Amino acid sequence: FEQRDAEKKLSEAILQEARAEASFLETVSRVVTEKNAQTRITQLVFASRDDDLFSATNHQDNSSVVFGKTLTSLPRVFVLNFNGDVTASQTRELRQEITALLQIAQEGRDEVVLRLSTGGGTVTGYGSAAGQLTRLKDAGLKLTVCVEEVAASGGYLMACAADHLIASPFAVLGSIGVISDIPNVYERLRREGVEFQTVTAGKYKRTITPTKKITSEDLAKSKADLEDVLKLFKSWVAQNRPSLDIDSVATGETWYGERALEKGLCDELRTFDDVLLDKLHSGADVFSITYRDPKPNPSQLFSDFASGLLFEEDASLASGSFGTSAMDSLRQFLIRALIANGGKDIASSSLQVPPSSSRNYLGRHENMYMINNDPPTFF
């Protein structure tokens, strides 16, 4: 009871502090012009980076200039990660990250780099994951996929969605094929005097099962089903990589680095790290996007609201930490929302943060859970 009471008091204190800050910021916004406020935000953002390559200055004709470029004109690279299991369960996080990204990304300015590593798995799971990547292309965003270790079978299905496919020198690519593997114990059960009775409606409702006597007709039907899936697989690869000789690579084989490049399975051999360094040196801001589940603790209410889905500068590229405390994140969010709304009521502006003002806040989304049926057909 003492812990609950303490958590309740902490939640109340956080709420009171947030309300006080919102009231203060609303008052300040009435007397600070939008131009001056944007200038101060720009200076604060770049002052938080320990990087001499960037600076913010005031000019009469342009209030926020970074080496001649406005803050809103800097190219941005959003980094996603996908380390897939057999059911592609990571699609749950991927869909949240892409949904958040699409709310702020700008066609012609932003691009996405996906670091991919998976040996494939269920047809439905990896089909769903590949479908999520097409959302980026449909939005007009360039998608680069970097394969560090393996993109085989369903993993290669995902990789083919890229506008530019990069593999490390010894990455494994390919395995364009379909497999269905299931044990059968019919004969052993029969010897033990155990018989399974399965009642179906529909000629092919059950073909191959662990307890059913398998007939040649069952095998022929299952083989035909797999061939249909393979046709879909090949069609997807050919559609996304038209220069590839699909019949020569859709054999279930895999190839390493140089051989994969010769076969046309990838466009370039480079490491993921070098790709990001090139983006950074070209003047782009590099961000990593990660979805985190909301915490159930009531004392974290405003911490979750403020942080939610944050995109933070990639740790390997940034010279210092860009992260802030929960209340600092909330404060930045409130400031940006007020500026974006021209000092109007915070309640009407806090739900949307325009891309021009949003730098480290992506927004919160409802939880969406996938139901995996684990079908016995695999890429």
N, C-alpha and C positions, 0 to 999 in steps of 0.2 A: 504493500500500500504506500509506503514511503517513496518507493521508486516511481510509482504511478503519479503520486502527487507532485514529485519533482519534475517529471516529464510534462505534466499538465502546466505547471508554472513556467517551465522553459518555453513551451509552445505559446503560451499567452504573452510572454515577454518578447518573443520573436515577432508575433503578430503586431504588438504595440509598437515595436521599433520600426517595422515595415510601414505601418500606417503613418507614423510620425515622419519618416523619410519621404514617403509619397506626398504628404501634405507640404513638406518643406520644398521638395523639388517642383511641385506644382506652383508654389508661390514664386520661386526663383524664375521659373519659366515665363512668368507674366512680365518680368522686368528685364530679362536677358533676351536679346534678339536672336533669331534663328542662326544668323550668320556668325555672330560671336560665339554662340554655344557650339556650333559645329567646329569652329576653329579650336576651341578649348578641348573638345573631345578628341580631335585629330592629334593635338599635342600630347594629350595624356596617353593615347594609344601607342604612339611611337616612343614616348618617353619610357614606357614600360619595357621596351626592347633594348637590350644591351648590344646595339648594332650600329656602328658608325656609318653604315651605308644608307641609313634612312634618317631623315630629319623633317620637321614640320615648321614652316615659316609663314608669316603673315604678309600679304600683298594687297594693295588697294583693289586690284582687279580680280584676285583669286585668293580667297581666305585660307585655303589649305592646299599647299603645294609640296610634293615630294619629288625633288629633282625634276621639276617641270611637269610632273604627272599629278593629276588630282587623285585623291584617295580612292574615289570610286572608279578610276580607270585602271588601277593596277590589276594585271591578270592574276587569277587564283587557280591553284591546283588542289583539288580535294582528293585525299588518299583514303581508299577503302581496303579492308583486309578480309579475305575469305579462306579459312583453313577448313575444308569440308570433310565431313564424316560420311558414312555410307548412306545416310538418309538425307544428307544436305540440310541438317537441322539448323545450320547457321543462317539459312535463308530468313529465318524469323528476325534476326538482327539486321541482316542486309536490307530487307524491305523497309525497316524503320529508318535506317541511315539514308537510303535513297529518297524516301519520302521527305525527310528533313532537308536534304540537300537540294531537292527540286524547288523548295520554297524560296531559296535565296539565290540559286545559280542563275547566271545570265548567259544566254546564247551569244557566242562570239567572243566572250571574255573569259569564261571559266572552262576548265576541263577536268576530267576525272582519271585517276590512276588506280587501278585495282591490283593489289598483290594477291595472287591466286596460288593455292597449293592444295590439290586434292586428286585422289585416284579414282574418283567417280563413285557411283552407287545407284540408287533407285532411279528409274526413269522419271517418275512423277516428281521426286525431290529435285533432281538437277534440271528437269524441264522448267520447274517453277523458278529456280535460281537464275537460269538463263533468261527467263521472261522478265525478271526484275532488272537485268542489265539493259534490256531493250528499252526500258523506260527512259534511261539516260539518253540513248540515241534518238528516241522519239522527241525528246526535249531539245534536240540540237546540240547536245554536249559531246565533245570529242571524248572517246573512251580508249584509254591505253591499258592493256592487261599485261602485267609482268609475272612470268612464271619462274619462280626461284628453284623449285625442285621437281614438281610433277603436275601436269594437267592432262590426265589420261581419261579416256572414256567420257563419263559425264562431266569431268573437269574440262576436257577439251571442248565439249559442247558449250560450256560457259565461255571459254577463252575465245571461241569463234565470234562472239558478239562484239569483239573489240574492233575499233577502227585501225588500231596498230597493235600487233601482238609481238611482245618481246619475251625472249627466254634467256635464262642464264646458260653459260656454255655447256653445262652437263645436265640441264633439265630434261625430263622425259615427257614427250608429247605423243599423242596419237591414241591408240587403242580404240579406234572407231569400230565398234561392234556391240552386240547385245548378248547377254547370257541369262539363262534361267536354270537354277541349280536347286534341286530338292531331293532329299533322301526318300527311299521307298522301303517300307518294312512289311510289305504284304506277305511275302513268302514266309518270313519268320513268324508272323502272327498266325498264319494258316497252320504252321507246324505246331504251334502252341494251342491250337483250337480256338483262336480268337478271330471273329469275323466282324468287320465293320459294315454297317448298312447305311448308305448315303442315298437320300431321296432328293431328286432334283427335278426342276421343271425347266425345260430348255435343253436342247441336244448337247450343247457344249458348255453347260453351266459348270461342270467339273470334268477336266481332262486328266491332268496329272496331279495326284495328291499322295501324301505319305502312306496312306492305308489302302489305296485302291489298286486293283490289278490293272496294270497299264497295257493298253492295246496298241497295235500299230496305228490305228486311227487316231488315238489320243496323241501319239508322238507326232503324227503328221500335222494335226491341228496346232499343236504347240509350236512346232517348227514354223508353220505358216504365220502364226502370230508374231514370232520373233523377227521374221523377215519383214513384216509390215513395220515393226518398230525401227528396224535398221534402215528401211527406206526413208522414214521420217528423219532419222538421225543424219543420213547422207544428204537429204534435201536441205536440212538446216545448215550443215557445214558448207555445202555448195553455194547456198544463197548468200552466206556471210563471207565466204572466201572463194569468189568465182574463179580466181586464177588457179585454184588447186585442182589437180587431177584426182577427183574424188574416188574413182574406181581403183586407182593404184594404191591408195592409202587406207581405204575402208576395208581392211583385212583383219582388223583386231591387233595388228602389230604396233609396237611403240618404237620411237627413234629418239636418240640423244642429240642435244645441241646442234652440231654442225650438220648431221644427217637430217635432222628435222627441218633445218633451214633449207637444205638442198631440195627436200621434198615439198617445200612451200607451206609447211605447217606453221611457220612463224615468219615474221618480217625482219627480225633483227636479233642479234645475240648481244645482250648486255645485262649487267646486274641491276637489280631494282634500286640500289643505293646510287649508282651513277645516273640513273634516270632522274631521280629526285634532285640530285646536286645540279644537274644541267638546268632543270626547271628553276631552281633557286637562283643560279647564277645568271639566268636570263632576265631576272627581275621580277619573277612571279612570287606571290605569297603561297607557301605550301602548308596545307592544313591536313590533319588526320581526323577522320570522323569515326566516332565509336558510340554505339547505343548502349545505355545503361538502364537497367530496370529501376523503376521508382522504389524507394525504400519504404517499408510499411510503418516504420517508427514515426509517430505523429510529430515528434520534435524535429523531424527532417522535412516538414511540410514545405517551408519556404526554401530550404536548401535544394530540394528536388525541383521546385518551381523555377528557381534561379539557374540551376545548372542544367537539369534535364539532359538534353542532347547538346553537349558542347563540342565545338570543333577547335582543337588546340594545335598550335604549330608543332610540327613533327619534332620530337625531342632530339633526334639525331642531327637536326639542321639548325635548331634555334640555339642561340648562345646562352639563353637564360630561360627561366620558367615564366610562361605567360599565364599560368593559372592564378586564380584568386580565391579568396574564401567565399563561402556561400553568400554572405551578406554583401561582399564586394561585387559578386556577380549580379545579385539582385539590384544593387545600386546602379551598376552600369546599364542593366536592362531598363530600369525606370527612366534613367537619363535619356537613353536613346528613344524610348517610347514617347517621352514628352517632347523631345526635339522633333521627332517625326510627325507629331501631331500638332506642332506649332503652339504648344502650351495649353492645349485644350484638356478637358477632363481626362485624367489618367485611365479611367475605366473604359473609355471608348478607344484607347490607343494601345493598351498593353497586350492585346491579343495578337497584334501584327507588328513585326519589325521589318521595315523595308530593307532590301539588300544594301542600299547606299549607306544605311546607318548601322547595319548589323555586322559585327566583326567576330565576336566569339559567342554568339547565341543563335542556336538553330531553331529552337522551339520544342514544345512538348507534343506528344501524340498519344492517342489511345493505344493500349496494349492490344496487339493482334497476334493470336496464337495459331500456329499451323497444326493440323491433325495429320499425323503421318500414318498411313495404312501399312507401310512396309511391304509393298507388293513383291512377289518373288521374281520380278524381272529387273535386271540391272544393266546399266551402261558399263 
